[in-house]
Amino acid sequence: MAEPVYAWDHRTYCDLFVEQADRLAEITQHADLAAEVPTCPGWTLGKLLKHVGIAHVWSAANVRAGAAPEAVVARSLDLGLPEDPADMPAWLAAGARRSADYLREVEPDAPAWTFGPDKNARFWSRRMLHETLVHRIDAELALGNTPGVAPGVAVDAIDELLTVLPGNLRLRPADAGPQGAGETLHVHTSGGELPGEWTITLTPDGYTWDRGHAKGDAALRGDATGVLLAMHRRVTVDEAIAGGGVEVFGDRAVLDRWLAATAL
């Protein structure tokens, strides 16, 4: 597995995650919060806002707890949920600021429980950027908007996905991973100042990955936002291809297997 690489410093990640929270609050401020979110089956916009807001509080709580052996129990947190559901967007934005303000005060290497390879506060500032980003995309799509993502943020989101995904897959049944026999998937983003390349290798008990150029059995290539949406399953691969920003080469079954087996 590749070691974590951070595109920005800890405080910049905090700033970026607040920007995403503000955008999410802005687009849902006058929306019907009972509207369904197609990319999160069973969720409404209101449930999505609650989920993201809880994640913000939970991230800061795990940093406060220090090097704990287990995660803070989310149900133990004082969330301060609004009585009026219409106030959920404002609650989300205010909570993001409080969590980011706290994270900025601690050192990036301050110990914390995480489900990733890094056990520190820096993990959480990056995680909250991309948690908020992906669910902001969900809300944009639910509202019929075209989600815009800065190319550098999209590249970092792909890299972060590959970094934290093994920790999430460990929470699933042993036979749920992308079982393979060494097949490789090359992912390549183009455009922007931060192009990215990664190679994923499917193994009998999961997958490994590394950064850099390599020839794979299959390749997913395109603009960073299109690749991000496909890898997070916010659009199907066919929809990404039809949109003109993404191409697939080689054995499509390798890509499809990895996407299906790593769905969260």
N, C-alpha and C positions, 0 to 999 in steps of 0.2 A: 504494500500500500504506500502511496505517496504521503509524505508528511504534510501537515497543514501549511498553507501559504496564505498570508493575509495581504490583500491588495491595498488596504489603508490601515492607519493606526486606530487604536481602540476608540478614541474620542470621535474620530471621523465616522466610524461605524455607528456610534450613538447618534450623531447628527443625521446620518442617512436614514436610520430607522425611524426617527421622528418625522422626517420628510415624507416617508411612505405612509406613516400613520395619519399625518395631516391630509394627505391626498385621499386616503381611504375615508376619513371622516367627511371631507369635502364632498365627495361624490355620493355619499349615502345620506347627507344631511336632510335632503328633501325627498328621498326615495321611499318607496313602500318597503318597510323592513320585514314585511311578511312575504315578500317576493322570494321565489325559490332561486337557489344558486345551482345551475345545472352541473357545474364542474365539481361540486361537493354534494353528491346525492343525499337528500334528506335534510339539507340545511336551508335556512332562510337567510336573508341578509342580516337580520337581527342576531341569529345564532352565530353567524360568521363574526360579527363585531364582538360578541361576547367571548368567543373562542380566542380571538387575537388579543383582546384586552386582558384576558386571564393569562395568556402566554407572557405578556409584558410584565405583569405583576410577579408571576412565577419565576421568571428569569432573574429579576432582582432579588427575590427571596432566596434563590439558590446561591447567589453570590454572598448575601448576608450570612448564610449558614456556614460559609467557609468550606473546608475540606470534609464535608459530611459523607458518610458511606452510602447514603441513599438520598434520593431526591426529596425535596420538600413536598408534602402532600398538598396538592392544589386546593382541596376542599377546606384546608385549615386557614386559608388566607382571607383577610378582610378585603373584599373586592370593592366595596362602596358602590355597588350597582345602583343605577338610578331607578326611582319608582316609575317614572314615565319612560316607556320604551323609546319614545321619540328623542330622548336625551342620550341614547346610546352612542351616537357619533361623537358628541362632545365628551362623554365619559371616556371613550377610547383615546381621543387625542390628549386629554389631560393626563390619563394614566401613562401613556407613552412618554410624555415629558417627565413625569415623576420618576419613572424607571430609568430613563436615559440620564437624568440628572444624578441619580444615585450611582449608576454605573460609571459615569465620568469621574466621580470622586474617588473611585478605587483604582489601584494600580492594575494595568492589563494582566499581569501575572498573578494577581490575587487568587488564591485557591478557591475552587468551587466544584460542586458536583456537576457533571455534565454527562451526556450520552455520546460524546465524541472523544477523539483521541487527546485533545487538549482539555485539561482540568483546571480552567481558569476563567476569569471574568471576560477576557478577550473573546473566548468562545461565544459567550452570550450576546455581546454587542453585535457580532457578525450574524449569529443565529436569528436575532430579532429583526435585523434588517431583512433577511430573506424570508422569514416567516411572514412578516408584514407585507413584503413585496408580492409574494405568491398569492396571498389572500386578497390583496388589493387588485391583482389581476382577475381573481375569481369574481370580485364585485364588479369590475369594469365589464367583464364578459356578460354577467347577469343583467347589467343595465344596457347592454347593446353597444358599449363603447369599444373602441380599438385600444387595447392597453399598450401604452408606450413605456419602454424601459431603456434607460441609458445603456449603451453597449458595454461599458466597463462594468456596470452593476450586473448586467445579464451574464457576462463571462464569470464574474465572481460567484454568482448564484449557482451556476453549473458546477464550478469547482467545489463550492460548499456542499452541494447536494451529494457529490461523490464522497466527500469527506465524512459527512454525518450519517449517510444512509446505512452503513454497516451497523451502527449502533441501534438504529430503528429496526433493522431486520432481525437483530438478536432477540427482539421482543416477540417475534412471530414463530410459528411452528418450524421445526428444523427442516421440514421438507418444502418450505415455502420460498426458499431462496432461488436465485437464478442458476440452477444446477446445469453444469456443462462439462465439457471435456477439453478445455483450452481454446474454444472459439473466441475470436477477438472482435471487438467493435471499436472503430476509430471515430472519435467525435471531433469536429473541427469547426470553429466559428470564424467568421470573416467580418470585416468592417470594424470601425472604431479603433481606438488607440490600444486596446488590450485584446488582440486575437488570442484564442485559446485552443489548445489541442490536448486531447486525452485519449488513452487507450485502455479499454476495459476488457479484462479477460475472464470469461465464465469458467468456473471451476466446479467440481463435484459438490462442494459445500458452500458455494456463494460466488464471490467474484473478487478479483484484485484490480487495481488500476494504477496508472502512472500518467504523468504529464509528458507531452512531447509528441513528435511526429512518428508514426509507424504505420505500416500497411496492415489493415485488418481484414477479417473475413467479410465484414460489412462496414460501411462508413455512413455516418450522418453528418452532413455538412450544410452550412448555411449561415445567415445572419444570426447574431447572438440571441436576439429575442425569439426568433422562430425556433431555434434549437432548444432554448430554455423552455418554451411552451410545450414542445413535443416531449422533452425529457421529464417534465413535471406532469405530463398527460393533461394539460389544459386544452390542447387540441390533439386530434389524432395525427399520426404521421401522414396519412393521406390528406388531411386538411392542411397540414403544414406545407406539403408538396404543392397542393393546389393553390396555396397562397403565393407561391412563386419565390419564397425566400429560403426554402430548404430542399436539399437533394439527398437521395439515398442511393448508395452503390453497393454492389456485391450481394451477399446472401441476406435478404430482407428478414428471413426467419430468425437470424441471430439478434437483430435489433428488436423484433417483436417479442422474442422470448425474454430478453432483458427487461424491456418495458413492462411486460405483463407480470413478471416475477418480482419486480421491485416496487409495484404499486403499494402505496401506504394507505 
